[in-house]
Amino acid sequence: MVEKVRINLSVDDGIPELMEHLACGRNKMGDYLSKLIRAQATDDNTATEIQALDNESLRLMVLGLGGRLRALEGEVMRIQSQVAAMIAGR
């Protein structure tokens, strides 16, 4: 059996009735609240992991864009030298 701890909470008006309804009974309110808090903690961990993955994907995208920029700079230099050669050949 899971050990239970008694706590006192102050909540807004109407919350006890709402919790009783969501938990499907007054005697299940503690279990409902425990599950809700555990789920929220898991979601926070997931959100942190997603944020880390988002940061990594952004970093990789920036690196890719830097590589494409260097390739475009090389192409512009090639075109400039071709134009310079055409001007010199007139």
Contacts in CASP RR format, 6 or more apart in sequence:
PFRMAT RR
TARGET T0000
AUTHOR 0000-0000-0000
METHOD contacts of the structure
MODEL  1
MVEKVRINLSVDDGIPELMEHLACGRNKMGDYLSKLIRAQATDDNTATEI
QALDNESLRLMVLGLGGRLRALEGEVMRIQSQVAAMIAGR
11 19 0 8 1.000
16 29 0 8 1.000
19 29 0 8 1.000
19 32 0 8 1.000
19 33 0 8 1.000
20 26 0 8 1.000
20 29 0 8 1.000
22 32 0 8 1.000
23 29 0 8 1.000
23 30 0 8 1.000
23 31 0 8 1.000
23 32 0 8 1.000
23 33 0 8 1.000
24 32 0 8 1.000
END
